[in-house]
Amino acid sequence: MESSASPSKEEFLREFGNCYGYPDGPKSIDEIRATEFKRLQGKVYLDHAGATLYSEKQMEEVTKDLLSNVYGNPHSQNDSSTATSDLISEARQQVLRYFKASLKDYKCIFTSGATGALKLVGEFFPWSEESHFMYTLENHNSVLGIREYALNKGATVFAVDAENNECQYDKTHCCQSSYIKFVKHNIQRRSQYVSRQNTQNGGLSGEVYNMFAFPSECSFSGQKFPLDIVNLIKGDTSIIMGGQHKSGSRCMVLVDAAKGCATDPPNLEKYPADFVVFSFYKIFGYPTGLGALLVRNDAAHLLKKTYFSGGTVSASISDMDFIRRRESVEQLFEDGTASFLSIAAIRHGFNIIDSLSIAAISRHTSSLASYTRKKMSELKHENGIDVCAIYGGENHELGPTIAFNLRREDRSWVGSREVEKLASLSGVHLRTGCFCNPGACAKYLGLSHSDLISNYEAGHVCWDDNDVINGKPTGAVRISFGYMSTYEDSEQFMQFLESSFMSKSKKPFENGMVSTVKALQLSGSIQLKSITIYPIKSCSGFNTQRWPLGNVGLKYDREWLLKGPSGEILTQKKVPEMNSICTLVDLKLDKLYVESPKCKEKLEISLLLGTSNIVEEIDVYGYRYQVHSYDADINAWFTRAIGRSCTLVRCTSSQYRFCKNDTIGSTGMCRENRSQLSFANEAQLLLVSEDSVLDLNSRLSSKIQKEKCLNVDAMRFRPNLVISGSKPYSEDNWRSLKIGNAHFTSLGGCNRCEMINLSSISGRVHKLKEPLLTLASYRRNKGKILFGILLRYEDETGEEEGLMNGDRWLHVGQEVYQTN
């Protein structure tokens, strides 16, 4: 293998060869990828912290098991029920062995996942007004949610930083062991309980139970927390009680192993935590929706459950307050019928892990993460600025996870969503955001409480596109390795970073951006080559030789849209079948004609609004529109055309329009009734230059492509206006223009998305990587991939006057003039 390896792989193997792969396993890592993960060909999957992948062999064994055996409801005594009960019992033992937990000390309770297990603990834990809930700042939201139960019962709650360094003991600010220091954050307590505590003069009303929660591995940075914390907390309750020793006070420890369980499961024989939670799909990919709570027997009896259900009782009477619960811990807490077919699948996942050994998996994934982290830290722009800002790692052991952000050569941040979009185009699967870990996110990104609140008030929420606010990232990029990850995954990821984000020397105009001076020196005739109207948003449009303008741009352009049963706006991104719907507006007959290959009859819709149309208001991407809806027959036609339930609506008024902006490439909104938008995404019209398309095609042709169709035409970009006769990309610097006698203002470049990668081939819509991937290589500006310009029509005549004298009509062949 080494003899045929590239120099970079030889370097990797020299340093990590003893850790990489599975020399003692049934297959090498290359054989595992080639035979068990064929679906990953051409893909780089680096989100194992989010969900690792199941193997083909694993799923074959699961399928064979389910097809060969009869598993019935375990709440009975027949043969199929007994088979299921035996299978569940065996599965519990296999889980306990994985965590080195003895049967006499621990029970395994199956749950819907790690979150379900955490909710169970938080809900049934015996909180009181004397209780303390202490947790590390770097915890998943599902752990933080426990504090609601604690606070509602009057408990004191606070987060801590766990640091691996010596400190002097100071009960006000920190508590310490020989090498672990806990630095407290703000104390949280419901106000009604604070006033009550001030009148009690301390003292315990009885035995008090406290809880300390921490992850075995941080889901944000991959930092591994020392499991010695378990023994430290259980041995010294004063740490959680603010330095005070109180008799009758016990501290229970909860370990969130959801992230760490796949490569380094906690050893409960050595670190006897009271509660451990995890999900199975994090370990071997399948099944999802199944996890477990491992609970020490003495801790299990503290959990006070109120609700009872099928399977949890020994006896009950329907019309009398009589209930006797099961004594078995597992049966007591597993409400209803267990997900026994999913439980049947986990043994096949564990068989895969056991065949490789968890120790080998840990070494393998760590070698890849360490090498990649090293290579990322070496990336620099030409001016010496680091490309990657990597989070975590100082004085801490790290798991196979790397959290980072990217900087441009001017030190500004590349937005994480920009990274994710470009990664998708390159076949790289990664994750962005805060990963449901707000404490770690704020800590590593340097976000204060005021930053977080102001970001939210500015509209930022989880999973949105607001990735940089006031010059600071709101989230990060995360890659993570799994047992089937390879060196090639790391190499291709590094190539993606280098090609997409490292600054390079560029020849003049190599990036397709034409200078303003050059643009103003253009000579020759620029003509309007085509006009296209798209009456129904995201459906096919029609070309015309001449067309009237109105106060929303081209008349009837994107005046209709289809919405789903829940009010969602339907587009080709979600419903590719919309591309096959053809439209035509006949101005003389006042008709909209619509055709579809799935409908025999052509649909005719009158342009004249009748009194029978229902008027309503709808929300479209955050803006309010007054619309007219249509009858059941028309909606049924469109439902057949796209193969899903939908309704057609027509825009009659909009409250918003786009305003001229001082910065090319950006757009702004203002309230003004003079010029309105229909259902267009950003502006009234989109203009594309045929010469810019030709330049793009020359770049596509020069690349080694695997796509069948290399060249694209202007219509791929769904423009309203196509011009010819200009220099490529000269339109970038136009501020205003005139076509015939009509005046337009440029609102800047159009930010392109995956929509332009949809191509209709032989009547079927295919999602390709081009041309967006190539455009991203030379037309990216501050996170936007620009192609074509957005226009606003400047109406300088009354509508009737303009239509009468022809000033409000565009004609193919008219000359296009810059007026800026």
C-alpha atoms as one frame of an Amber mdcrd trajectory, in Angstrom:
protein
   0.000   0.000   0.000   2.799   2.414   0.887   4.697   1.823  -2.353   1.820
   3.193  -4.447   0.890   5.955  -2.016   1.264   9.631  -2.854   4.043  11.582
  -1.105   1.504  13.195   1.217   0.051   9.815   2.176   3.545   8.435   2.727
   4.119  11.348   5.110   0.903  10.513   6.939   1.761   6.801   7.191   5.237
   7.517   8.546   3.685   9.412  11.436   0.432   7.526  11.954   0.909   4.173
  10.206   0.788   2.235  13.482  -2.611   3.750  14.320  -4.278   3.991  10.920
  -6.509   1.186   9.652  -7.260  -2.187  11.186  -4.304  -4.549  10.695  -5.813
  -7.087  13.122  -9.353  -6.761  11.769 -11.120  -8.925   9.195 -10.618  -6.264
   6.495  -8.275  -3.358   5.886  -9.708   0.150   5.908  -9.528   0.301   2.100
 -11.401  -3.006   1.827 -14.016  -1.787   4.294 -14.672   1.316   2.204 -14.676
  -0.562  -1.096 -17.070  -3.322   0.012 -19.159  -1.921   2.873 -19.590   1.720
   1.873 -19.860   1.743  -1.904 -22.433   4.537  -1.640 -19.658   6.887  -0.501
 -17.924   6.792  -3.876 -17.383  10.382  -4.963 -18.381  11.707  -1.547 -16.417
  12.888   1.481 -18.547  12.287   4.562 -17.239  14.181   7.597 -20.228  14.505
   9.925 -19.829  11.409  12.073 -20.405  13.502  15.199 -23.855  14.234  13.792
 -24.567  10.693  12.629 -22.127   7.998  11.666 -22.924   5.644   8.785 -24.225
   2.081   8.753 -22.350  -0.527   6.697 -23.833  -2.678   3.960 -22.906  -5.849
   5.830 -24.643  -4.539   8.948 -27.861  -3.863   7.057 -27.687  -7.217   5.261
 -27.479  -8.955   8.635 -30.351  -6.886  10.023 -32.519  -7.711   7.017 -31.598
 -11.391   7.173 -32.446 -11.477  10.893 -35.864  -9.862  10.431 -36.717 -12.029
   7.443 -35.682 -15.241   9.196 -37.251 -14.758  12.621 -40.661 -13.907  14.047
 -40.503 -11.263  16.761 -43.785 -10.478  18.535 -44.895  -8.042  21.195 -42.840
  -8.902  24.301 -45.800  -8.313  26.636 -47.025 -11.872  26.263 -45.927 -15.483
  26.699 -46.182 -16.981  23.202 -43.123 -18.152  21.292 -42.640 -14.982  19.249
 -43.043 -12.850  22.396 -40.540 -14.969  24.276 -38.084 -14.674  21.393 -38.399
 -10.889  21.581 -37.985 -10.823  25.367 -34.838 -12.942  25.103 -33.499 -10.686
  22.357 -34.097  -7.545  24.461 -32.422  -9.125  27.493 -29.399 -10.070  25.394
 -29.252  -6.543  23.952 -29.178  -5.011  27.446 -26.232  -7.183  28.377 -24.400
  -6.282  25.175 -24.831  -2.579  25.931 -23.537  -2.984  29.488 -20.496  -4.910
  28.241 -19.717  -2.106  25.793 -19.495   0.349  28.691 -17.848  -2.187  31.041
 -20.782  -1.937  33.428 -21.587  -4.916  35.642 -25.073  -6.403  35.741 -25.156
  -6.175  39.527 -24.467  -2.426  39.518 -26.253  -1.072  36.421 -29.471  -1.331
  34.493 -30.000  -0.519  30.817 -33.222   1.354  30.056 -34.023   1.747  26.353
 -35.219   5.203  25.340 -35.961   7.123  22.147 -32.397   8.447  22.180 -29.935
  10.324  24.350 -32.334  13.271  24.575 -35.163  11.000  25.736 -32.867   9.550
  28.396 -31.890  13.011  29.636 -35.510  14.080  29.812 -36.312  10.988  31.846
 -33.594  11.781  34.391 -34.492  15.465  34.640 -38.203  14.818  35.020 -37.984
  12.072  37.660 -34.977  13.289  39.685 -35.883  14.257  43.310 -35.185  17.993
  43.039 -35.812  20.208  46.055 -35.188  23.795  47.103 -31.899  22.690  48.676
 -30.729  20.861  45.534 -27.916  22.061  43.291 -27.621  21.343  39.576 -24.099
  22.002  38.326 -23.027  21.372  34.742 -20.095  22.191  32.531 -20.549  25.169
  30.225 -19.836  22.931  27.240 -22.992  20.856  27.239 -25.632  19.978  24.680
 -28.985  21.763  24.791 -30.585  18.457  25.778 -28.538  18.534  28.997 -29.252
  22.216  29.600 -32.947  21.429  29.375 -32.710  19.541  32.672 -32.278  22.841
  34.485 -35.928  23.691  33.798 -37.000  20.797  36.009 -34.462  21.830  38.658
 -35.369  25.520  38.606 -39.081  24.785  38.736 -38.524  22.864  41.980 -36.495
  25.688  43.496 -33.018  24.235  42.978 -29.877  26.326  42.552 -28.368  26.003
  39.084 -25.002  27.095  37.711 -22.562  26.281  34.919 -18.841  25.762  35.410
 -15.683  25.677  33.335 -13.615  22.556  34.028  -9.938  23.413  33.619  -6.911
  21.140  33.780  -4.561  23.277  35.814  -3.586  23.963  39.409  -5.180  26.774
  41.414  -5.375  27.957  44.985  -8.594  26.905  46.690 -11.137  29.705  46.743
 -14.699  28.667  47.501 -16.034  31.931  46.042 -14.671  31.421  42.566 -13.451
  27.862  42.159 -13.064  24.437  43.636 -10.313  22.066  42.677  -8.845  18.606
  42.834  -5.151  18.008  42.259  -5.518  18.986  38.580  -9.148  19.896  37.812
 -10.445  23.367  38.545 -14.124  24.323  38.359 -14.784  28.001  37.686 -18.376
  28.966  38.371 -20.593  31.114  36.184 -23.717  33.005  37.214 -26.029  31.336
  39.719 -29.531  30.780  38.352 -32.586  30.540  40.603 -36.255  31.334  40.238
 -37.013  34.568  42.112 -39.782  33.154  44.315 -37.395  30.578  45.765 -34.611
  33.100  46.408 -36.815  35.147  48.754 -37.985  31.987  50.489 -34.390  30.819
  51.061 -33.469  34.135  52.677 -36.004  33.495  55.449 -34.992  29.883  56.124
 -31.559  30.541  57.668 -30.100  27.501  55.916 -30.364  23.928  57.124 -31.585
  20.803  55.380 -35.156  19.612  55.623 -34.087  16.055  54.817 -31.778  14.174
  52.482 -30.873  16.394  49.549 -29.927  15.181  46.095 -27.739  17.188  43.749
 -26.552  16.549  40.226 -23.423  17.278  38.217 -23.611  16.792  34.428 -20.825
  16.802  31.856 -20.119  15.281  28.431 -17.438  12.659  27.967 -16.590  14.566
  24.793 -17.690  18.055  23.741 -19.946  17.993  20.699 -18.553  21.350  19.564
 -14.777  21.149  19.897 -14.183  17.442  20.482 -12.527  18.172  23.837 -12.512
  15.091  26.049 -13.397  15.728  29.667 -11.438  13.723  32.252 -13.668  10.979
  33.608 -11.886  11.373  36.940 -14.520  14.070  37.463 -16.959  11.257  38.276
 -14.976  10.030  41.285 -14.044  13.563  42.291 -17.633  14.804  42.487 -18.987
  11.674  44.127 -16.202  11.801  46.707 -16.555  15.479  47.644 -20.063  16.968
  47.676 -18.658  20.331  48.805 -17.602  20.998  45.206 -21.193  21.246  44.094
 -22.410  22.777  47.379 -20.251  25.881  47.062 -17.425  24.630  49.284 -19.754
  23.678  52.163 -19.933  20.176  53.622 -23.542  19.320  54.485 -24.587  16.052
  56.009 -27.456  14.295  54.283 -26.454  15.715  50.924 -25.605  13.409  48.018
 -24.293  14.288  44.586 -25.175  12.207  41.536 -23.138  12.373  38.336 -24.591
  12.300  34.841 -22.349  11.684  31.817 -23.586  12.586  28.351 -21.783  10.008
  26.200 -23.702  10.774  22.985 -20.607  12.188  21.276 -17.861  10.133  22.918
 -19.515   6.712  22.840 -18.538   5.983  19.215 -14.785   6.039  19.773 -14.187
   6.163  23.538 -17.139   4.905  25.634 -16.855   5.648  29.362 -15.505   2.749
  31.421 -18.140   2.473  34.165 -16.139  -0.087  36.094 -13.477   2.551  36.619
 -15.685   5.659  36.585 -19.047   4.659  38.153 -21.277   7.499  36.981 -24.865
   7.347  38.198 -26.415   8.115  34.820 -24.993   7.667  31.310 -26.940   8.521
  28.158 -26.237   7.845  24.486 -27.825   7.033  21.090 -27.036   3.960  19.001
 -26.890   5.713  15.626 -23.875   7.664  16.896 -21.984   4.380  17.269 -22.904
   2.424  14.142 -25.427   4.459  12.144 -28.539   2.313  12.532 -31.086   2.257
  14.081 -32.059   5.867  14.647 -34.656   6.825  17.253 -33.181   4.447  19.830
 -30.897   5.167  22.759 -30.397   4.112  26.330 -30.018   5.299  29.887 -27.498
   3.362  31.941 -28.365   3.899  35.575 -26.773   2.639  38.768 -29.193   0.566
  40.802 -29.046   2.836  43.849 -29.635   5.907  41.665 -32.531   4.262  39.812
 -34.591   4.007  43.010 -34.320   7.783  43.482 -36.188   8.505  40.260 -39.819
   9.198  41.134 -42.189   8.452  38.288 -45.860   9.466  38.285 -47.250   8.283
  34.986 -47.830   4.595  34.318 -48.516   2.849  31.030 -48.787  -0.516  29.385
 -45.872  -2.717  30.338 -44.977  -0.758  33.493 -47.589  -2.144  35.894 -48.163
  -5.467  37.602 -51.818  -4.648  38.264 -54.254  -1.754  37.973 -58.019  -1.171
  38.346 -59.714   1.173  35.870 -62.412   2.591  38.174 -60.454   2.584  41.423
 -57.320   4.340  42.624 -55.321   1.144  42.640 -51.976   0.626  40.906 -49.037
  -1.695  41.537 -45.961  -0.931  39.481 -43.381  -3.340  38.123 -40.351  -3.816
  40.350 -37.937  -4.245  37.453 -36.210  -0.914  36.791 -36.232  -1.459  33.023
 -39.925  -2.336  32.900 -40.828   0.517  35.224 -39.337   3.207  32.967 -39.909
   1.796  29.486 -43.427   3.026  28.750 -45.459   0.989  26.306 -44.028  -1.556
  23.921 -40.296  -1.258  23.406 -39.008  -0.552  19.896 -38.108  -4.230  19.686
 -37.307  -4.441  15.974 -34.836  -1.578  16.362 -33.418  -3.277  19.442 -33.025
  -6.429  17.333 -30.780  -4.466  14.984 -28.231  -3.217  17.512 -26.452  -6.541
  17.992 -25.458  -6.482  14.324 -24.016  -3.019  14.796 -22.062  -4.097  17.854
 -20.754  -7.098  15.906 -19.173  -4.689  13.400 -17.584  -2.638  16.181 -16.358
  -5.742  18.041 -14.740  -7.144  14.900 -12.562  -4.031  14.674 -12.261  -3.319
  18.442 -13.101   0.012  20.005  -9.413   0.592  20.810  -8.464   0.291  17.128
 -11.349   2.557  16.123 -10.168   5.169  18.616  -6.586   5.036  17.290  -7.734
   5.132  13.678 -10.050   8.124  14.011  -7.601  10.023  16.224  -4.816   9.598
  13.655  -6.979  11.149  10.939  -8.130  14.027  13.131  -4.613  14.779  14.394
  -3.155  14.798  10.890  -5.953  16.954   9.474  -5.765  19.380  12.381  -2.016
  19.730  11.800  -2.415  20.343   8.076  -5.180  22.885   8.669  -2.998  24.816
  11.105  -0.320  25.076   8.392  -2.604  26.698   5.818  -1.754  30.360   5.244
  -2.726  33.036   2.774  -0.029  34.651   0.651   0.260  37.491   3.143   0.902
  35.040   5.999  -2.545  35.205   7.613  -3.785  31.857   8.946  -6.635  30.419
   6.914  -8.084  28.324   9.757  -8.989  29.320  13.301  -9.261  25.973  15.103
 -11.146  25.773  18.405 -10.090  23.686  21.382  -6.979  21.634  21.918  -4.976
  23.658  24.415  -4.116  21.438  27.408  -6.893  19.016  26.489  -7.153  15.624
  24.892  -9.264  15.761  21.756 -11.557  13.320  20.044 -11.838  12.864  16.252
 -13.593  16.218  15.793 -12.329  19.567  14.509 -14.309  22.787  14.936 -13.043
  25.827  13.065 -13.782  28.982  11.130 -12.006  30.383   8.094 -10.479  33.817
   7.565  -9.929  35.729   4.368  -6.557  37.364   3.725  -7.937  40.665   5.064
  -8.731  38.845   8.350 -12.491  39.021   7.802 -14.442  35.853   8.521 -15.797
  33.503   5.901 -19.358  32.666   6.919 -19.934  29.069   7.950 -22.941  28.768
   5.636 -20.760  29.856   2.729 -18.351  27.051   3.615 -21.207  24.551   3.848
 -22.677  25.545   0.481 -19.336  25.290  -1.295 -18.608  22.003   0.459 -21.884
  20.582  -0.837 -20.902  21.531  -4.378 -17.574  19.730  -3.867 -19.168  16.580
  -2.460 -17.956  17.284   1.089 -20.477  16.590   3.858 -19.813  18.658   6.981
 -21.805  20.550   9.575 -22.096  24.201  10.518 -23.659  26.213  13.322 -23.331
  25.794  17.088 -24.203  22.078  17.048 -26.800  22.541  19.804 -23.985  23.476
  22.190 -24.519  27.176  22.992 -22.038  27.309  25.873 -19.106  25.973  23.879
 -20.102  28.087  20.889 -20.128  31.311  22.898 -16.926  30.382  24.701 -14.841
  29.634  21.621 -16.280  32.383  19.428 -15.947  35.017  22.154 -19.660  35.885
  22.193 -20.896  37.702  25.278 -24.416  37.490  26.653 -25.186  40.858  25.039
 -23.827  39.575  21.704 -26.080  36.526  21.854 -29.165  38.541  22.761 -28.536
  41.238  20.159 -27.947  38.553  17.501 -31.304  37.015  18.341 -33.025  40.397
  18.298 -31.439  41.002  14.880 -33.239  37.903  13.633 -30.570  35.225  14.045
 -31.871  31.790  15.045 -30.442  28.294  14.846 -29.915  26.935  11.302 -30.365
  30.248   9.513 -27.975  31.991   7.090 -26.909  34.785   9.471 -23.433  33.371
   9.956 -21.527  36.633  10.576 -23.053  39.529  12.524 -21.158  42.713  13.425
 -17.941  41.139  12.200 -18.204  38.067  14.459 -19.110  34.515  13.470 -22.338
  33.236  14.972 -21.305  29.612  14.514 -18.507  27.390  13.285 -17.711  24.611
  10.839 -17.236  21.080  12.187 -15.742  17.982  10.629 -15.561  14.631  12.386
 -14.226  11.190  11.529 -15.762   7.749  11.918 -14.479   4.192  11.900 -14.808
   3.965   8.108 -13.112   7.313   7.369  -9.962   7.173   5.254  -6.864   9.209
   4.608  -8.371  10.106   1.246 -11.295  11.797   3.037  -8.824  14.038   4.827
  -6.834  14.705   1.679  -9.876  15.682  -0.375 -11.119  17.911   2.425  -7.761
  19.703   2.516  -7.855  20.112  -1.260 -11.307  21.663  -0.898 -10.011  24.190
   1.661  -6.987  25.084  -0.428  -8.838  25.495  -3.709 -11.795  27.395  -2.267
 -10.410  29.599   0.503  -6.664  30.176   0.122  -5.700  33.429  -1.581  -3.787
  33.069  -4.832  -2.059  35.427  -7.226  -4.487  36.414  -9.992  -3.899  37.858
 -13.382  -5.912  40.938 -14.337  -9.609  40.097 -14.813  -8.938  36.402 -14.050
 -11.769  36.453 -11.535 -14.298  37.686 -14.060 -14.784  41.018 -12.278 -14.286
  43.864 -14.744 -12.892  47.134 -13.449 -15.105  50.198 -13.511 -12.681  52.100
 -15.757 -12.641  49.293 -18.291 -16.417  48.968 -18.198 -16.942  52.637 -19.003
 -14.619  52.409 -22.015 -16.734  49.781 -23.753 -17.713  50.557 -27.293 -20.042
  48.923 -29.787 -23.728  48.157 -29.762 -25.322  46.201 -26.903 -28.707  44.774
 -27.795 -31.607  43.129 -26.055 -31.560  39.588 -27.431 -34.508  37.936 -25.644
 -37.397  38.615 -23.277 -38.756  35.846 -21.035 -41.837  35.965 -18.822 -42.387
  33.488 -15.952 -46.058  33.890 -15.005 -45.997  31.147 -12.325 -43.098  31.267
  -9.924 -40.610  28.424 -10.525 -42.478  27.049 -13.566 -41.204  27.325 -17.128
 -41.572  30.678 -18.843 -42.125  31.742 -22.436 -40.156  33.933 -24.832 -41.709
  36.889 -26.588 -40.578  39.524 -29.088 -42.190  42.427 -27.242 -43.779  42.891
 -23.824 -45.274  45.691 -21.730 -43.847  46.975 -18.473 -45.912  47.682 -15.378
 -45.343  48.892 -11.834 -44.022  45.436 -10.872 -41.682  45.155 -13.853 -42.730
  42.975 -16.773 -46.510  42.536 -16.699 -47.708  39.208 -15.327 -44.159  38.091
 -14.501 -44.203  35.830 -11.408 -47.688  36.999 -10.567 -48.822  33.484  -9.595
 -47.353  30.816  -7.319 -48.155  27.358  -5.998 -48.305  26.701  -2.282 -48.522
  23.439  -0.387 -51.144  22.285   2.131 -49.251  23.873   5.035 -48.800  27.175
   3.233 -45.216  26.466   2.151 -44.116  28.024  -1.141 -43.360  25.371  -3.766
 -40.282  25.788  -5.964 -38.229  23.604  -8.276 -35.743  22.984  -5.453 -38.373
  20.916  -3.666 -40.618  20.052  -6.601 -38.549  19.503  -9.778 -41.756  18.586
 -11.659 -42.614  22.296 -11.775 -40.019  22.674 -14.526 -42.255  20.666 -16.882
 -45.213  23.069 -16.487 -45.294  25.361 -19.539 -46.973  28.751 -19.495 -48.098
  31.352 -22.019 -49.947  34.655 -21.611 -52.151  35.858 -24.506 -52.608  39.592
 -24.070 -55.299  39.847 -26.726 -57.477  37.114 -25.228 -56.641  38.009 -21.606
 -55.754  34.367 -20.930 -53.009  32.457 -19.107 -52.507  29.042 -20.733 -50.808
  26.273 -18.767 -49.738  22.835 -20.018 -48.197  19.780 -18.371 -47.187  16.358
 -19.761 -49.118  14.819 -16.863 -52.400  16.520 -17.798 -54.230  15.859 -21.069
 -56.147  19.096 -21.134 -54.628  22.572 -21.465 -55.607  24.836 -18.579 -57.054
  28.278 -19.330 -57.075  30.948 -16.641 -58.632  34.362 -17.197 -56.440  37.366
 -16.508 -59.548  39.268 -15.471 -60.257  38.905 -11.775 -63.851  37.968 -11.079
 -65.902  38.596  -7.985 -65.836  34.874  -7.188 -62.122  34.921  -6.410 -61.353
  34.716  -2.699 -59.073  37.462  -1.382 -56.646  36.572   1.420 -53.249  37.529
   2.807 -50.284  35.168   2.775 -46.685  35.310   3.953 -43.993  34.714   1.322
 -40.464  34.592   2.742 -41.359  37.058   5.481 -43.364  39.542   3.401 -47.120
  39.991   3.304 -49.025  39.711   0.034 -52.688  40.133  -0.797 -53.661  37.306
  -3.127 -56.606  35.838  -5.001 -57.133  32.088  -4.846 -58.746  29.742  -7.362
 -61.416  27.063  -7.418 -61.006  23.341  -6.765 -60.822  22.371 -10.451 -57.790
  24.569 -11.127 -56.053  23.373  -7.957 -56.786  19.761  -8.890 -55.125  20.326
 -12.289 -51.906  21.576 -10.668 -52.018  18.755  -8.106 -51.985  16.242 -10.960
 -49.259  18.180 -12.770 -46.744  18.085  -9.931 -47.930  14.952  -8.140 -48.666
  16.593  -4.803 -51.443  18.604  -3.235 -51.165  22.332  -3.946 -53.166  25.501
  -4.569 -52.654  28.357  -7.018 -52.714  31.972  -5.839 -52.291  35.271  -7.682
 -50.589  38.351  -6.290 -52.715  41.494  -6.276 -50.544  43.718  -4.067 -47.290
  43.710  -2.103 -46.174  45.989   0.709 -42.467  45.865  -0.143 -40.111  46.938
  -2.907 -36.337  47.035  -3.427 -34.462  50.286  -3.094 -31.294  51.454  -4.721
 -28.231  50.589  -2.657 -24.875  52.308  -2.632 -23.013  49.002  -2.712 -23.008
  46.905  -5.890 -24.074  43.374  -5.113 -26.262  44.197  -2.134 -29.946  44.917
  -1.946 -32.180  46.669   0.516 -35.866  46.813   1.237 -38.048  49.840   1.844
 -41.759  50.494   2.096 -42.913  52.469  -0.928 -46.062  52.120  -2.988 -44.713
  53.622  -6.238 -43.004  50.371  -7.280 -43.975  46.970  -5.990 -42.759  43.394
  -6.271 -44.795  40.429  -7.326 -43.561  36.993  -6.201 -40.002  37.583  -7.424
 -37.384  36.638  -4.860 -35.272  39.784  -4.904 -36.079  42.244  -7.655 -38.458
  42.987 -10.515 -36.188  41.779 -13.323 -33.057  39.689 -13.834 -30.654  40.527
 -16.673 -27.997  38.112 -17.938 -25.293  38.812 -20.512 -24.864  36.246 -23.285
 -21.182  37.196 -23.406 -20.759  36.386 -19.717 -22.419  33.013 -20.353 -19.928
  32.343 -23.165 -17.050  33.105 -20.812 -18.509  30.728 -18.232 -18.817  28.002
 -20.866 -15.184  28.429 -21.854 -14.220  27.822 -18.240 -16.507  24.791 -18.019
 -14.996  23.328 -21.178 -11.465  23.747 -19.851 -12.194  21.688 -16.741 -12.143
  17.899 -16.594 -15.806  17.209 -16.025 -17.762  14.059 -15.351 -21.082  15.719
 -16.067 -22.706  14.785 -19.374 -23.725  18.339 -20.280 -20.919  20.848 -19.895
 -22.196  23.967 -21.592 -25.111  25.950 -20.266 -27.251  28.506 -22.025 -28.519
  31.768 -20.634 -31.937  30.298 -19.843 -30.395  28.076 -17.148 -30.285  31.251
 -15.010 -33.995  32.032 -15.552 -33.375  35.612 -16.755 -36.077  38.009 -17.895
 -33.695  39.850 -20.194 -30.698  38.521 -22.134 -28.329  41.010 -23.764 -25.461
  40.538 -26.219 -22.604  42.657 -27.511 -20.993  43.604 -24.188 -17.732  42.531
 -22.639 -18.103  39.570 -20.236 -19.218  40.759 -16.796 -19.232  44.441 -17.737
 -22.792  44.499 -16.398 -21.345  44.144 -12.888 -20.528  47.845 -12.801 -23.683
  49.241 -14.335 -25.601  51.445 -11.934 -28.369  52.421 -14.333 -29.290  51.622
 -17.916 -31.758  52.368 -20.647 -33.426  49.882 -22.986 -35.328  51.692 -25.709
 -37.065  54.455 -23.776 -37.339  52.478 -20.525 -35.020  53.321 -17.639 -33.759
  50.794 -15.077 -31.676  50.915 -11.920 -29.225  48.102 -11.177 -29.541  46.677
  -7.683 -26.297  44.722  -8.046 -25.369  41.138  -8.709 -27.759  38.208  -8.372
 -26.659  35.746  -5.709 -26.931  32.300  -7.259 -27.970  29.062  -5.569 -28.322
  25.361  -6.444 -31.340  26.205  -8.617 -29.040  26.806 -11.593 -27.686  23.266
 -11.222 -31.076  21.760 -12.092 -30.985  20.488 -15.666 -33.791  18.879 -17.637
 -32.463  15.883 -19.558 -34.847  13.673 -21.529 -37.805  15.058 -19.644 -36.287
  14.414 -16.217 -34.759  16.998 -13.900 -31.237  16.192 -12.719 -29.297  17.975
  -9.993 -25.748  18.584 -11.160 -22.763  20.316  -9.570 -22.318  22.743 -12.439
 -22.307  25.552 -13.266 -22.430  26.750  -9.639 -19.194  24.965  -8.719 -17.246
  26.728 -11.456 -18.904  30.070 -10.734 -17.891  29.695  -7.096 -14.249  29.453
  -8.157 -14.143  32.927  -9.695 -17.404  34.796  -9.025 -17.559  34.568  -5.240
 -17.642  37.841  -3.347 -18.133  38.004   0.440 -20.048  34.758   0.528 -22.161
  35.422  -2.560 -21.766  33.732  -5.943 -22.810  36.456  -8.369 -24.023  36.074
 -11.946 -26.375  38.447 -13.734 -27.745  41.669 -12.316 -31.042  42.606 -10.666
 -33.022  45.514 -12.077 -35.779  47.847 -10.951 -37.907  49.559 -13.572 -38.081
  53.321 -13.075 -41.615  54.241 -14.184 -41.449  57.798 -15.526 -44.876  57.818
 -17.156 -48.400  57.000 -16.108 -49.382  53.470 -16.960 -52.094  54.337 -19.478
 -49.960  57.022 -21.155 -46.986  54.680 -21.366 -48.972  51.875 -22.935 -50.530
  54.211 -25.481 -47.262  55.689 -26.817 -45.172  52.506 -26.486 -42.685  53.844
 -23.920 -43.632  51.048 -21.544 -42.865  48.225 -23.981 -39.634  46.320 -24.435
 -38.730  44.905 -27.851 -36.108  42.313 -28.820 -33.394  44.139 -30.775 -33.594
  47.386 -28.806 -30.247  48.912 -27.905 -29.046  48.871 -24.310 -27.253  51.949
 -22.967 -25.393  52.543 -19.736 -26.542  55.785 -18.141 -24.311  55.856 -15.043
